[in-house]
Amino acid sequence: MTAPTPNQSEENPNAFASAERAAVYRVIGERRDMRHFRPDPVDADTLRRLLEAAHQAPSVGYMQPWRFLRVTDLRLRDALHGHVAAEQSRTAEACGERAAEVHRLKLEGIRDAGELLVVALTDGRERYVLGRRTMPEMDLCSAACAIQNLWLAARAEGLGMGWVSLFDPDWLARELGMPEGAWPIAILCLGHVDAFYERPMLETEGWDQRRPLDELVFENRWEQQRDSSADAPRAARRRA
């Protein structure tokens, strides 16, 4: 990621100082989806700062749909681990010829991380209409912004975080006693690590690679994609 040069803020009084801006770009560039953790606990004050950072995220219609649930019961952790392991096997089957690769990947650190958080969309979201009348999924987008805030703040604190999505939302909602209408979207493994991956793990494992930015930026009209995956049918919309 290209860092800003010192004189880039001279004509913009609203810009941060060069070193501060460089730190923002650095934390974005060095954020990783972590799977390997040490079991050391996360300091309570640090965890509070991270959750405060998440809660500062933008939200459509100022709905603040995110809810965070700490999983501290070891038996519950084991249940989540078993459920995710089973879902990884089902995902491998769904990936056809790449099944062996999926089985080989380490996709979670549920038993290892110092903190385990479940992020969910709150119940009663239907009453928030501003910005969602034609795009009800903006509740999910808002919560994703909160997760990204937490992720970047964690990296700045020297902590790793991994987003686990290999689970059945209905099962997880029942297991955690969520009210009708609440919808879990992430299991977050958070904690101390020995080192951060130099590159995204799925890239180093050969699963995929980062696409050139110029292939992803258009102007005025949608251009023909070079990748045939653009022809795949759109995913079914998640429930509101």
C-alpha positions as CSV (number, residue, x, y, z in Angstrom):
1,M,0.0,0.0,0.0
2,T,1.4,3.4,-1.0
3,A,2.1,5.7,2.0
4,P,1.3,9.4,1.8
5,T,4.2,11.8,1.3
6,P,5.0,14.5,3.9
7,N,3.8,17.4,1.7
8,Q,0.4,15.9,0.8
9,S,-1.4,17.6,3.6
10,E,0.0,21.1,3.1
11,E,-3.0,22.2,1.0
12,N,-5.6,20.4,3.2
13,P,-5.8,21.7,6.8
14,N,-8.2,18.9,7.6
15,A,-5.6,16.2,6.9
16,F,-3.7,14.5,9.7
17,A,0.0,14.9,10.0
18,S,2.1,12.7,7.7
19,A,3.2,10.2,10.4
20,E,-0.4,9.8,11.6
21,R,-1.6,9.2,8.1
22,A,1.2,6.7,7.5
23,A,0.1,4.8,10.6
24,V,-3.5,4.5,9.3
25,Y,-2.3,3.1,6.0
26,R,0.1,0.8,7.7
27,V,-2.5,-0.8,10.0
28,I,-4.8,-1.3,7.0
29,G,-2.0,-2.9,5.0
30,E,-0.8,-5.1,7.8
31,R,-4.2,-6.3,9.0
32,R,-4.5,-10.1,8.6
33,D,-7.2,-12.7,9.1
34,M,-5.4,-14.6,11.8
35,R,-5.9,-18.3,12.7
36,H,-2.9,-19.0,15.0
37,F,-3.1,-17.6,18.6
38,R,-1.6,-17.8,22.0
39,P,-4.0,-18.4,24.8
40,D,-2.9,-15.4,26.9
41,P,-5.9,-13.3,28.0
42,V,-6.7,-10.0,26.5
43,D,-6.4,-7.1,28.9
44,A,-9.8,-5.8,30.0
45,D,-9.0,-2.2,29.2
46,T,-7.7,-3.1,25.8
47,L,-10.8,-5.1,25.0
48,R,-12.9,-2.2,26.1
49,R,-11.0,0.1,23.7
50,L,-11.5,-2.3,20.8
51,L,-15.2,-2.5,21.4
52,E,-15.4,1.3,21.7
53,A,-13.7,1.5,18.3
54,A,-16.2,-0.9,16.9
55,H,-19.1,1.1,18.3
56,Q,-17.7,4.2,16.5
57,A,-18.4,2.7,13.1
58,P,-20.7,4.4,10.6
59,S,-24.2,2.9,10.5
60,V,-27.0,3.6,7.9
61,G,-29.8,5.6,9.5
62,Y,-27.7,5.6,12.7
63,M,-29.3,2.3,13.6
64,Q,-26.2,0.8,15.2
65,P,-27.4,-2.8,14.6
66,W,-24.4,-4.5,16.0
67,R,-24.4,-6.6,19.2
68,F,-21.3,-8.2,20.7
69,L,-21.5,-11.4,22.8
70,R,-18.4,-12.6,24.7
71,V,-18.1,-16.4,24.8
72,T,-16.3,-17.3,28.1
73,D,-17.8,-20.7,28.8
74,L,-15.3,-23.3,27.8
75,R,-18.0,-25.9,27.1
76,L,-19.7,-23.4,24.8
77,R,-16.4,-22.8,23.0
78,D,-16.0,-26.5,22.5
79,A,-19.5,-26.7,21.0
80,L,-18.8,-23.8,18.7
81,H,-15.5,-25.5,17.6
82,G,-17.2,-28.8,16.9
83,H,-20.0,-27.0,14.9
84,V,-17.5,-25.0,12.8
85,A,-15.4,-28.2,12.2
86,A,-18.4,-30.0,10.8
87,E,-19.3,-27.0,8.6
88,Q,-15.8,-26.9,7.3
89,S,-16.3,-30.5,6.2
90,R,-19.6,-29.7,4.5
91,T,-18.0,-26.7,2.8
92,A,-15.2,-28.9,1.5
93,E,-17.8,-31.2,-0.1
94,A,-19.5,-28.2,-1.7
95,C,-16.1,-27.0,-3.2
96,G,-15.9,-30.2,-5.3
97,E,-12.4,-30.7,-6.7
98,R,-10.9,-28.3,-4.2
99,A,-12.3,-30.3,-1.2
100,A,-8.9,-31.5,-0.1
101,E,-7.6,-27.9,0.0
102,V,-10.4,-26.8,2.2
103,H,-9.9,-29.7,4.6
104,R,-6.2,-28.8,4.8
105,L,-6.8,-25.1,5.7
106,K,-6.8,-23.8,9.2
107,L,-9.9,-21.6,9.2
108,E,-10.4,-20.8,12.9
109,G,-8.8,-20.4,16.3
110,I,-11.8,-20.9,18.5
111,R,-10.1,-23.0,21.2
112,D,-6.9,-21.0,21.2
113,A,-7.7,-17.3,21.1
114,G,-7.8,-15.3,24.4
115,E,-11.2,-13.8,23.5
116,L,-14.1,-15.2,21.5
117,L,-16.8,-12.8,20.3
118,V,-20.0,-13.4,18.4
119,V,-21.3,-10.4,16.4
120,A,-25.0,-10.3,15.6
121,L,-27.5,-8.0,14.1
122,T,-30.1,-7.0,16.7
123,D,-33.7,-7.9,16.6
124,G,-36.3,-5.2,15.7
125,R,-34.2,-3.9,12.7
126,E,-37.3,-3.6,10.6
127,R,-38.3,-0.3,12.3
128,Y,-35.2,1.3,10.8
129,V,-36.2,2.5,7.3
130,L,-33.9,5.4,6.6
131,G,-31.4,4.3,4.1
132,R,-32.8,0.7,4.0
133,R,-36.1,1.1,2.2
134,T,-34.7,-0.4,-1.0
135,M,-31.6,-1.9,0.5
136,P,-32.5,-3.7,3.8
137,E,-29.1,-5.4,3.8
138,M,-27.5,-2.1,4.9
139,D,-27.8,-3.4,8.4
140,L,-25.3,-6.1,7.6
141,C,-23.0,-3.5,5.9
142,S,-23.1,-1.3,9.0
143,A,-22.2,-4.2,11.3
144,A,-19.4,-5.2,8.9
145,C,-18.0,-1.7,9.3
146,A,-18.0,-2.2,13.1
147,I,-16.1,-5.4,12.7
148,Q,-13.5,-3.7,10.5
149,N,-13.0,-1.0,13.0
150,L,-12.4,-3.6,15.7
151,W,-10.0,-5.5,13.4
152,L,-7.9,-2.4,12.6
153,A,-7.8,-1.3,16.2
154,A,-6.8,-4.8,17.3
155,R,-3.9,-4.8,14.8
156,A,-2.8,-1.4,16.1
157,E,-2.8,-2.9,19.6
158,G,-0.7,-5.8,18.4
159,L,-3.5,-8.3,18.7
160,G,-4.7,-10.7,16.0
161,M,-8.2,-11.3,14.9
162,G,-9.9,-13.8,12.6
163,W,-13.4,-13.7,11.3
164,V,-15.1,-17.2,11.2
165,S,-18.2,-17.6,9.1
166,L,-18.4,-21.4,8.9
167,F,-21.6,-21.8,10.9
168,D,-25.3,-22.2,10.6
169,P,-26.8,-18.9,11.8
170,D,-30.0,-20.5,13.0
171,W,-28.0,-23.0,15.1
172,L,-25.8,-20.3,16.6
173,A,-28.7,-18.1,17.4
174,R,-30.5,-20.9,19.3
175,E,-27.2,-21.9,21.0
176,L,-26.7,-18.4,22.3
177,G,-30.3,-17.7,23.2
178,M,-30.8,-14.8,20.8
179,P,-34.2,-13.3,20.5
180,E,-36.4,-13.9,17.4
181,G,-35.1,-11.7,14.6
182,A,-31.5,-11.4,15.8
183,W,-29.0,-12.8,13.3
184,P,-25.4,-13.8,14.0
185,I,-23.0,-12.8,11.3
186,A,-19.5,-13.5,12.7
187,I,-17.5,-15.5,15.2
188,L,-14.4,-13.4,16.0
189,C,-11.2,-15.0,17.4
190,L,-9.2,-12.3,19.1
191,G,-6.0,-12.5,20.9
192,H,-2.2,-12.5,21.1
193,V,-0.1,-14.0,18.3
194,D,3.5,-14.9,17.9
195,A,3.7,-13.1,14.6
196,F,1.4,-11.7,11.9
197,Y,1.3,-13.4,8.5
198,E,3.4,-11.5,6.0
199,R,0.7,-12.0,3.4
200,P,-3.0,-13.1,3.7
201,M,-3.0,-16.7,4.6
202,L,-5.3,-17.8,1.8
203,E,-2.8,-16.2,-0.6
204,T,0.2,-18.0,0.8
205,E,-1.8,-21.2,0.8
206,G,-2.5,-20.8,-2.9
207,W,-6.2,-20.5,-2.6
208,D,-6.4,-17.2,-4.5
209,Q,-4.5,-14.0,-5.0
210,R,-5.2,-10.3,-4.7
211,R,-6.5,-8.8,-7.9
212,P,-5.0,-5.7,-9.5
213,L,-6.8,-2.6,-8.4
214,D,-7.1,-1.3,-11.9
215,E,-9.3,-4.3,-12.9
216,L,-11.7,-3.4,-10.1
217,V,-12.2,0.4,-10.7
218,F,-14.6,1.6,-13.4
219,E,-15.7,5.1,-14.5
220,N,-19.3,6.0,-15.3
221,R,-20.3,2.6,-16.7
222,W,-19.7,-1.0,-15.7
223,E,-16.9,-2.5,-17.9
224,Q,-16.6,-6.0,-19.0
225,Q,-14.9,-8.1,-16.3
226,R,-11.8,-10.1,-17.4
227,D,-12.7,-12.8,-14.9
228,S,-15.4,-15.3,-15.9
229,S,-16.6,-15.4,-12.3
230,A,-18.5,-12.2,-13.1
231,D,-21.0,-14.4,-15.0
232,A,-21.9,-16.4,-11.9
233,P,-25.5,-15.8,-10.6
234,R,-25.9,-13.3,-7.8
235,A,-26.1,-14.8,-4.4
236,A,-29.6,-14.9,-2.9
237,R,-30.2,-12.0,-0.7
238,R,-29.9,-12.6,3.0
239,R,-33.1,-12.3,5.1
240,A,-33.7,-8.7,6.2
